[in-house]
């Protein structure tokens, strides 16, 4: 698909400044940190759907161990659906877990949102993954598993994204600023693409 990066105006899509902003991307890419920073810049609420699941049901590792991945995905999908529904009419920033986008219902709900794919490579996340060994899907050969999962999910991230932000360089603060600017361009492009209602046209 044509790349829509955060340094160039995105393709127009019907949208509003008052819809949720959803960050997607692979594990350890920085969705929560960048999302929190962006929400501060925008004066918006922030929701981390993984954190919601953990707060309600216990750690993700424990859910995988006791109930299996399928049960986790169901809990995750419900948390995402509730977050998007509660954010309707606002610019709430929502970060999703790496595999949340695989759910077909979630994919449909993302049509109501501005979706930002945080793009990276294995080198970008290697140090973070090494520091956090508690991700059940990365047990064993963590980087090998990450590459396999990313190869499967990358086309989905790209298909769902309205904007792509390259996070391979820059601090969290810098990346949030770049994303804020890109979101402004995205909103302006969509506003320009929507014809003015007939009632607003001047009558000669």
URPEHU-V156335 format. One record per residue. N is the residue number from 1. RES is the residue in one small letter. SS is DSSP state (H for helix, E for strand, - for the rest). PHI is phi in radians with two decimals (NA if undefined). NEAR is the number of other ideal C-beta (glycine too) atoms within 8 Angstrom. Layout:
n/res/ss/phi/near
N/RES/SS/PHI/NEAR
N/RES/SS/PHI/NEAR
This chain:
n/res/ss/phi/near
1/x/-/NA/4
2/x/-/-1.12/4
3/x/-/-1.30/5
4/x/-/-2.02/10
5/x/E/-1.67/10
6/x/-/-1.36/12
7/x/-/-1.85/5
8/x/-/-2.47/6
9/x/-/-1.07/6
10/x/-/-1.38/12
11/x/-/-1.12/6
12/x/-/-1.24/7
13/x/-/-2.61/7
14/x/-/-0.92/5
15/x/-/-2.79/9
16/x/-/-2.50/6
17/x/-/-1.22/5
18/x/-/-1.93/6
19/x/-/-2.26/13
20/x/-/-1.10/15
21/x/E/-1.94/15
22/x/E/-2.01/14
23/x/E/-1.72/14
24/x/E/-2.18/15
25/x/-/2.62/12
26/x/-/-1.24/13
27/x/-/-1.00/12
28/x/-/1.28/10
29/x/-/-1.40/12
30/x/-/1.87/12
31/x/H/-1.07/13
32/x/H/-1.19/10
33/x/H/-1.13/8
34/x/H/-1.18/16
35/x/H/-1.08/14
36/x/H/-1.09/10
37/x/H/-1.13/12
38/x/H/-1.08/16
39/x/H/-1.05/13
40/x/H/-1.10/8
41/x/H/-1.06/9
42/x/H/-1.50/10
43/x/-/1.20/5
44/x/-/-1.94/11
45/x/-/-1.30/8
46/x/E/-2.25/12
47/x/E/-2.27/11
48/x/E/-1.81/11
49/x/H/-1.17/15
50/x/H/-1.10/12
51/x/H/-1.13/8
52/x/H/-1.10/12
53/x/H/-1.07/14
54/x/H/-1.09/10
55/x/H/-1.09/6
56/x/H/-1.62/7
57/x/H/-2.30/7
58/x/-/1.73/5
59/x/-/-1.10/7
60/x/H/-1.09/12
61/x/H/-1.05/9
62/x/H/-1.19/8
63/x/H/-1.10/14
64/x/H/-1.05/12
65/x/H/-1.21/7
66/x/H/-1.65/5
67/x/H/-2.18/7
68/x/-/1.64/6
69/x/H/-1.14/8
70/x/H/-1.03/6
71/x/H/-1.11/9
72/x/H/-1.07/13
73/x/H/-1.08/11
74/x/H/-1.16/8
75/x/H/-1.11/12
76/x/H/-1.11/15
77/x/H/-1.08/12
78/x/H/-1.16/8
79/x/H/-1.13/12
80/x/H/-1.13/15
81/x/H/-1.05/11
82/x/H/-1.17/9
83/x/H/-1.08/14
84/x/H/-1.20/15
85/x/H/-1.12/7
86/x/H/-1.22/7
87/x/-/-1.57/12
88/x/-/-0.97/9
89/x/-/1.44/5
90/x/-/-2.32/10
91/x/-/-1.80/10
92/x/-/-0.96/14
93/x/E/-1.69/17
94/x/E/-2.16/18
95/x/E/-1.85/13
96/x/-/-1.87/14
97/x/-/-1.13/8
98/x/-/-0.98/10
99/x/-/-1.71/10
100/x/H/-1.07/13
101/x/H/-1.22/13
102/x/H/-1.32/8
103/x/-/-1.36/11
104/x/H/-1.14/5
105/x/H/-1.13/8
106/x/H/-1.09/14
107/x/H/-1.02/11
108/x/H/-1.14/7
109/x/H/-1.13/11
110/x/H/-1.15/13
111/x/H/-1.11/6
112/x/H/-1.55/8
113/x/-/-2.14/12
114/x/E/-1.60/12
115/x/E/-1.79/11
116/x/E/-2.03/16
117/x/E/-1.64/13
118/x/E/-1.51/13
119/x/E/-1.65/11
120/x/-/-2.65/12
121/x/-/-2.34/6
122/x/H/-1.08/9
123/x/H/-1.10/6
124/x/H/-1.11/9
125/x/H/-1.77/14
126/x/H/-1.00/9
127/x/H/-1.17/6
128/x/H/-1.11/9
129/x/H/-1.16/14
130/x/H/-1.10/8
131/x/H/-1.38/5
132/x/-/-2.20/8
133/x/-/-1.67/6
134/x/-/-1.61/7
135/x/-/-1.59/13
136/x/H/-1.07/10
137/x/H/-1.31/10
138/x/H/-1.89/11
139/x/-/-1.09/7
140/x/-/1.56/6
141/x/-/-1.39/5
142/x/H/-1.04/12
143/x/H/-1.24/9
144/x/H/-1.09/8
145/x/H/-1.15/12
146/x/H/-1.05/15
147/x/H/-1.09/9
148/x/H/-1.14/8
149/x/H/-1.11/13
150/x/H/-1.11/10
151/x/H/-1.06/7
152/x/H/-1.31/6
153/x/H/-1.59/13
154/x/H/-0.93/9
155/x/H/-1.06/6
156/x/H/-1.23/10
157/x/H/-0.98/14
158/x/H/-1.15/10
159/x/H/-1.19/7
160/x/H/-1.47/11
161/x/-/-1.32/12
162/x/-/-1.55/10
163/x/E/-2.37/16
164/x/E/-2.12/12
165/x/E/-1.96/15
166/x/E/-1.36/9
167/x/-/-1.85/14
168/x/-/-1.26/8
169/x/-/-2.51/4
170/x/-/1.93/6
171/x/-/-1.33/5
172/x/H/-1.00/9
173/x/H/-1.07/7
174/x/H/-1.13/8
175/x/H/-1.14/14
176/x/H/-1.13/13
177/x/H/-1.13/9
178/x/H/-1.06/12
179/x/H/-1.19/14
180/x/H/-1.03/11
181/x/H/-1.10/9
182/x/H/-1.13/13
183/x/H/-1.14/12
184/x/H/-1.11/8
185/x/H/-1.14/10
186/x/H/-1.10/14
187/x/H/-1.11/11
188/x/H/-1.13/9
189/x/H/-1.11/12
190/x/H/-1.20/13
191/x/H/-1.09/7
192/x/H/-1.21/7
193/x/H/-1.46/7
194/x/-/-1.61/7
195/x/-/-1.08/3
196/x/-/-1.16/6
197/x/-/-1.05/5
198/x/H/-1.01/5
199/x/H/-1.18/4
200/x/H/-1.64/5
201/x/-/-1.29/6
202/x/-/-1.22/3
203/x/-/-1.73/3
204/x/-/-1.51/2
